[in-house]
């Protein structure tokens, strides 16, 4: 059954479109520092500087947030592994 579906998707060009759109890197935006209570950064496993998890001043989801941590902070992590560590884990992925 799966082979038939894959063949059908390949024939229609849908699989190529799905793979192309999924392969594109997710766009990461920096949060607006004025909306956050913390301003520290850390270096992730790719060697990139990432904003540390922080609360927003008004409680809303900040631009660039990738996860909401169980302690109420918002994470800007670029990888799932280790996201919200030290913040009681991930409550939800954004």
C-alpha positions in Angstrom: 0.0 0.0 0.0 2.8 2.4 0.9 4.7 1.7 -2.3 1.5 2.4 -4.4 1.1 5.8 -2.6 4.8 6.7 -3.1 4.6 5.8 -6.8 1.5 7.8 -7.1 3.1 10.8 -5.4 6.2 10.5 -7.6 4.2 10.3 -10.7 2.2 13.4 -9.8 5.2 15.4 -8.8 3.7 15.9 -5.3 6.5 14.0 -3.5 9.1 16.1 -5.2 7.3 19.2 -4.1 6.9 17.9 -0.5 10.5 17.0 -0.3 11.6 20.3 -1.7 9.5 22.3 0.7 10.5 20.2 3.7 14.2 20.4 2.9 14.2 24.1 3.1 15.7 25.4 6.3 13.2 26.9 8.7 13.5 30.7 8.9 14.6 31.8 12.3 13.9 35.3 13.4 15.5 37.1 16.3 13.1 38.1 19.1 12.4 41.8 19.9 14.6 42.3 23.0 12.2 45.0 24.3 9.5 42.4 24.8 11.7 40.0 26.9 12.8 39.9 30.5 16.2 38.3 29.8 18.8 39.2 27.3 21.4 36.5 27.5 22.6 34.2 24.7 24.3 30.9 24.3 26.2 29.1 21.6 24.3 26.1 20.1 25.9 23.0 18.7 26.2 24.6 15.2 28.3 27.4 16.8 25.5 30.0 16.4 24.5 32.5 19.0 20.9 31.9 20.2 18.8 33.9 22.6 18.3 32.1 25.9 14.8 31.1 27.0 12.9 34.2 28.4 9.5 35.3 29.6 7.7 38.0 27.6 6.7 41.1 29.5 3.1 40.8 28.4 2.8 37.0 28.4 2.4 36.7 24.6 4.4 34.5 22.3 7.5 36.4 21.1 8.6 36.5 17.5 11.1 33.7 16.7 10.0 31.4 19.6 10.2 27.7 18.7 9.0 26.2 21.9 7.1 27.1 25.1 8.9 25.7 28.2 7.1 24.2 31.2 8.3 27.0 33.4 6.6 29.6 31.2 9.7 30.8 29.3 9.9 30.8 25.5 12.8 29.0 23.8 14.4 30.2 20.5 16.3 26.9 20.1 17.1 25.8 16.5 17.2 22.1 17.5 14.8 19.9 19.4 17.5 18.1 21.4 18.1 20.0 24.6 15.3 22.5 24.1 14.1 23.9 27.4 16.6 21.9 29.4 16.9 23.7 32.7 13.4 25.0 32.2 11.5 21.8 33.1 11.2 20.6 29.5 9.0 21.5 26.5 5.3 22.2 27.2 4.6 22.8 23.5 6.3 23.2 20.2 5.6 26.3 18.2 
